[in-house]
């Protein structure tokens, strides 16, 4: 995006993949065969099952707590600290 390259164009995507050290032939095969789309849809299914509503997401406490979006470090840190330092039988304040 910084270089305003159109990644919707397959040749541009393959060029960027090669520049980043990825295997453009393997990437092309995954796209053409549908394997990449199948993996993406599987990920969507997993995220839906976990109640994920946005990106990035943090699933904690065996799925009982989900944080997502543009969270500040302090919020994430407070939630992790709460889960690490308080017994399971106590209610979390986060």
N, C-alpha and C positions, 0 to 999 in steps of 0.2 A: 504494500500500500504506500510505503514511503516513496517508492520509485514510480508510482502510478501505473504499475503493470497489470494488465487485464488477466487475472487468474482464471477467468471463465473460459479462456482460450487454452485448449489442451497443449498446443506447442509451447506456450508461455509457461504453463504449469510444469511441463517436462524440463524446460530449460532451468527453471528455478530449482527443481528437485536435483538436477545434476550439479548445479552450483553449490547446493547445500550438502553434497556428498551422498545423496540418496540414489537408489537404482531407478532411473527413469523407465527402463524396460519393465521392471517388476511393478512399478507404480501403474504404468499403462495397462499391464495385464490385469492387475487387480481392478482397475476402473472398467475396462472393456468386458471382463468376465462377469462383472456384477458382484465380485467378492467384497469389494470395498463398500458397496451399498448395503450388502447383507450385514457386514460388520457394524455399519452405522445404525441400521435399523435395530440390530440386536442391542446396541448401546442405548438407543432410545427406549426400547422395551425395559431394560434394566433401570434406567433413570425414572421411567414412569412408575415402575413397581416400587421404587424407593421413595416416591413422592417428590422427586427433584423438580423444582419450579424455575430454576435459573442457573446461570453459570457466572462465576464458579460456585460450586456447592461443597459444603462440608457436612458429611453425614457422621454423627457422633452418637455415642450412648446406644449402640445397637439399633440405630435408626430412629430412636425416640426424639432426637434433636437434629434438626437440619437447619443450617445457616446457608444463605445464598446471597449472591449479588456483591456489590461493592462494599464489603465490610471493612471497617477500620481494623488495624492490627490489634488495638486494645480490646475490641469486642471479641475477636477470635481468641486472643490470649486469655481473657477472663473466662470464657467458656471452657477452654481446655484446662485451665488451672482448676476450675470448679469441679470438673469431672475427675481430674487426677487426685485431688486432695480431699474429697468428701466421700464417705462410704455410700454404697449403693442404696442403703435403706433410707438415706436422707433425701429430701426433695431438693432439687437444684434450684438456685435462684436465677440462673441464666435461662 
